[in-house]
């Protein structure tokens, strides 16, 4: 298991950490994998994700605990072009539900502010 294989210094550093992964930087497949690895290494660490408010099918799925699909006409409204899928994959969704603590929505203004960095 990843939790047992992780070096002790890594497990120690994660004990009080809170990890926030913006889906514009970490897509859902990576989120589910990273969340799984982190939670197995350090169950007390919080892992949060974020996605564009105009393509928030994952947040809706997470909150309702039901895999939902948004039509392309809704998800293509966002400038977060890497997140214009209509739904999560079924296997990724299982991991997100099990290992992710929450999902937040990012507004257009917030996403655009990342470009200014």
Phi and psi restraints in degrees (value plus and minus 20) as a CYANA .aco file:
   2 UNK   PHI     -80.4   -40.4
   2 UNK   PSI     -62.3   -22.3
   3 UNK   PHI     -79.0   -39.0
   3 UNK   PSI     -58.0   -18.0
   4 UNK   PHI    -100.7   -60.7
   4 UNK   PSI     -46.3    -6.3
   5 UNK   PHI    -103.0   -63.0
   5 UNK   PSI     -40.7    -0.7
   6 UNK   PHI     -85.6   -45.6
   6 UNK   PSI     117.1   157.1
   7 UNK   PHI     -81.1   -41.1
   7 UNK   PSI     127.9   167.9
   8 UNK   PHI     -75.6   -35.6
   8 UNK   PSI     -62.4   -22.4
   9 UNK   PHI     -79.5   -39.5
   9 UNK   PSI     -56.5   -16.5
  10 UNK   PHI     -86.4   -46.4
  10 UNK   PSI     -65.4   -25.4
  11 UNK   PHI     -81.4   -41.4
  11 UNK   PSI     -60.3   -20.3
  12 UNK   PHI     -84.8   -44.8
  12 UNK   PSI     -60.5   -20.5
  13 UNK   PHI     -91.4   -51.4
  13 UNK   PSI     -41.7    -1.7
  14 UNK   PHI    -107.3   -67.3
  14 UNK   PSI     -31.0     9.0
  15 UNK   PHI     -75.7   -35.7
  15 UNK   PSI     -58.9   -18.9
  16 UNK   PHI    -136.9   -96.9
  16 UNK   PSI      -2.6    37.4
  17 UNK   PHI    -102.7   -62.7
  17 UNK   PSI     140.0   180.0
  18 UNK   PHI    -152.5  -112.5
  18 UNK   PSI      98.5   138.5
  19 UNK   PHI    -123.8   -83.8
  19 UNK   PSI     110.3   150.3
  20 UNK   PHI    -142.1  -102.1
  20 UNK   PSI      97.4   137.4
  21 UNK   PHI    -133.6   -93.6
  21 UNK   PSI      96.0   136.0
  22 UNK   PHI    -100.8   -60.8
  22 UNK   PSI     110.1   150.1
  23 UNK   PHI     -84.9   -44.9
  23 UNK   PSI     -39.7     0.3
  24 UNK   PHI     -85.7   -45.7
  24 UNK   PSI     -44.9    -4.9
  25 UNK   PHI    -122.1   -82.1
  25 UNK   PSI     -54.1   -14.1
  26 UNK   PHI    -147.2  -107.2
  26 UNK   PSI      89.3   129.3
  27 UNK   PHI     -94.2   -54.2
  27 UNK   PSI     148.8   188.8
  28 UNK   PHI     -78.1   -38.1
  28 UNK   PSI     -58.1   -18.1
  29 UNK   PHI     -80.1   -40.1
  29 UNK   PSI     -61.8   -21.8
  30 UNK   PHI     -91.3   -51.3
  30 UNK   PSI     -58.4   -18.4
  31 UNK   PHI     -79.3   -39.3
  31 UNK   PSI     -67.9   -27.9
  32 UNK   PHI     -83.3   -43.3
  32 UNK   PSI     -59.2   -19.2
  33 UNK   PHI     -89.8   -49.8
  33 UNK   PSI     -64.8   -24.8
  34 UNK   PHI     -84.6   -44.6
  34 UNK   PSI     -64.0   -24.0
  35 UNK   PHI     -81.2   -41.2
  35 UNK   PSI     -62.1   -22.1
  36 UNK   PHI     -81.1   -41.1
  36 UNK   PSI     -68.4   -28.4
  37 UNK   PHI     -82.1   -42.1
  37 UNK   PSI     -65.0   -25.0
  38 UNK   PHI     -84.5   -44.5
  38 UNK   PSI     -66.8   -26.8
  39 UNK   PHI     -86.8   -46.8
  39 UNK   PSI     -53.9   -13.9
  40 UNK   PHI     -91.9   -51.9
  40 UNK   PSI     -51.7   -11.7
  41 UNK   PHI    -100.3   -60.3
  41 UNK   PSI     -53.3   -13.3
  42 UNK   PHI    -171.2  -131.2
  42 UNK   PSI      65.2   105.2
  43 UNK   PHI     -76.3   -36.3
  43 UNK   PSI     -44.6    -4.6
  44 UNK   PHI    -102.3   -62.3
  44 UNK   PSI     -30.2     9.8
  45 UNK   PHI     -95.7   -55.7
  45 UNK   PSI     113.4   153.4
  46 UNK   PHI    -107.4   -67.4
  46 UNK   PSI     117.5   157.5
  47 UNK   PHI    -143.3  -103.3
  47 UNK   PSI      99.8   139.8
  48 UNK   PHI    -140.1  -100.1
  48 UNK   PSI     129.5   169.5
  49 UNK   PHI    -141.3  -101.3
  49 UNK   PSI     149.7   189.7
  50 UNK   PHI    -167.0  -127.0
  50 UNK   PSI     131.3   171.3
  51 UNK   PHI    -168.3  -128.3
  51 UNK   PSI     144.5   184.5
  52 UNK   PHI     -80.9   -40.9
  52 UNK   PSI     118.0   158.0
  53 UNK   PHI     -81.0   -41.0
  53 UNK   PSI     -49.5    -9.5
  54 UNK   PHI    -103.4   -63.4
  54 UNK   PSI     -18.8    21.2
  55 UNK   PHI    -163.8  -123.8
  55 UNK   PSI      29.7    69.7
  56 UNK   PHI    -113.5   -73.5
  56 UNK   PSI      21.2    61.2
  57 UNK   PHI     -83.9   -43.9
  57 UNK   PSI     -55.8   -15.8
  58 UNK   PHI     -88.3   -48.3
  58 UNK   PSI     -61.5   -21.5
  59 UNK   PHI     -82.6   -42.6
  59 UNK   PSI     -63.3   -23.3
  60 UNK   PHI     -82.9   -42.9
  60 UNK   PSI     -61.8   -21.8
  61 UNK   PHI     -81.9   -41.9
  61 UNK   PSI     -64.1   -24.1
  62 UNK   PHI     -82.1   -42.1
  62 UNK   PSI     -65.7   -25.7
  63 UNK   PHI     -89.2   -49.2
  63 UNK   PSI     -55.8   -15.8
  64 UNK   PHI    -111.5   -71.5
  64 UNK   PSI     -28.4    11.6
  65 UNK   PHI      39.0    79.0
  65 UNK   PSI       5.7    45.7
  66 UNK   PHI    -153.1  -113.1
  66 UNK   PSI     110.6   150.6
  67 UNK   PHI     -87.8   -47.8
  67 UNK   PSI      93.6   133.6
  68 UNK   PHI    -128.8   -88.8
  68 UNK   PSI     138.8   178.8
  69 UNK   PHI    -144.6  -104.6
  69 UNK   PSI     111.2   151.2
  70 UNK   PHI    -120.6   -80.6
  70 UNK   PSI     123.0   163.0
  71 UNK   PHI     -88.1   -48.1
  71 UNK   PSI     132.2   172.2
  72 UNK   PHI     -77.8   -37.8
  72 UNK   PSI     -50.4   -10.4
  73 UNK   PHI     -82.5   -42.5
  73 UNK   PSI     -45.4    -5.4
  74 UNK   PHI    -107.1   -67.1
  74 UNK   PSI     -66.4   -26.4
  75 UNK   PHI     -93.4   -53.4
  75 UNK   PSI     -42.9    -2.9
  76 UNK   PHI     -97.7   -57.7
  76 UNK   PSI     -22.1    17.9
  77 UNK   PHI     -94.1   -54.1
  77 UNK   PSI     -39.5     0.5
  78 UNK   PHI    -103.6   -63.6
  78 UNK   PSI     132.2   172.2
  79 UNK   PHI    -101.2   -61.2
  79 UNK   PSI     -30.3     9.7
  80 UNK   PHI     -98.1   -58.1
  80 UNK   PSI      53.4    93.4
  81 UNK   PHI     -83.4   -43.4
  81 UNK   PSI     -41.6    -1.6
  82 UNK   PHI     -96.3   -56.3
  82 UNK   PSI     -25.5    14.5
  83 UNK   PHI    -138.9   -98.9
  83 UNK   PSI      10.1    50.1
  84 UNK   PHI    -112.6   -72.6
  84 UNK   PSI       0.0    40.0
  85 UNK   PHI     -94.0   -54.0
  85 UNK   PSI     137.3   177.3
  86 UNK   PHI    -106.2   -66.2
  86 UNK   PSI     -39.5     0.5
  87 UNK   PHI    -183.4  -143.4
  87 UNK   PSI     145.3   185.3
  88 UNK   PHI     -92.3   -52.3
  88 UNK   PSI     138.8   178.8
  89 UNK   PHI     -94.4   -54.4
  89 UNK   PSI     131.3   171.3
  90 UNK   PHI     -80.5   -40.5
  90 UNK   PSI     -63.7   -23.7
  91 UNK   PHI     -89.0   -49.0
  91 UNK   PSI     -62.3   -22.3
  92 UNK   PHI     -81.7   -41.7
  92 UNK   PSI     -59.6   -19.6
  93 UNK   PHI     -80.5   -40.5
  93 UNK   PSI     -60.8   -20.8
  94 UNK   PHI     -78.8   -38.8
  94 UNK   PSI     -63.4   -23.4
  95 UNK   PHI     -89.4   -49.4
  95 UNK   PSI     -59.5   -19.5
  96 UNK   PHI     -80.3   -40.3
  96 UNK   PSI     -66.0   -26.0
  97 UNK   PHI     -81.9   -41.9
  97 UNK   PSI     -58.6   -18.6
  98 UNK   PHI     -98.9   -58.9
  98 UNK   PSI     -57.1   -17.1
  99 UNK   PHI    -136.8   -96.8
  99 UNK   PSI     -29.1    10.9
 100 UNK   PHI    -117.8   -77.8
 100 UNK   PSI     116.0   156.0
 101 UNK   PHI    -103.9   -63.9
 101 UNK   PSI     -44.3    -4.3
 102 UNK   PHI    -198.1  -158.1
 102 UNK   PSI     145.4   185.4
 103 UNK   PHI    -153.4  -113.4
 103 UNK   PSI     112.1   152.1
 104 UNK   PHI    -130.7   -90.7
 104 UNK   PSI     140.2   180.2
 105 UNK   PHI    -126.6   -86.6
 105 UNK   PSI     117.8   157.8
 106 UNK   PHI    -125.7   -85.7
 106 UNK   PSI     111.8   151.8
 107 UNK   PHI     -96.2   -56.2
 107 UNK   PSI     146.2   186.2
 108 UNK   PHI     -75.0   -35.0
 108 UNK   PSI     -64.8   -24.8
 109 UNK   PHI     -81.6   -41.6
 109 UNK   PSI     -62.8   -22.8
 110 UNK   PHI     -85.5   -45.5
 110 UNK   PSI     -64.3   -24.3
 111 UNK   PHI     -81.8   -41.8
 111 UNK   PSI     -65.8   -25.8
 112 UNK   PHI     -81.9   -41.9
 112 UNK   PSI     -51.0   -11.0
 113 UNK   PHI     -86.4   -46.4
 113 UNK   PSI     -45.5    -5.5
 114 UNK   PHI     -86.6   -46.6
 114 UNK   PSI     -49.6    -9.6
 115 UNK   PHI     -89.3   -49.3
 115 UNK   PSI     -42.5    -2.5
 116 UNK   PHI     -96.8   -56.8
 116 UNK   PSI     -31.1     8.9
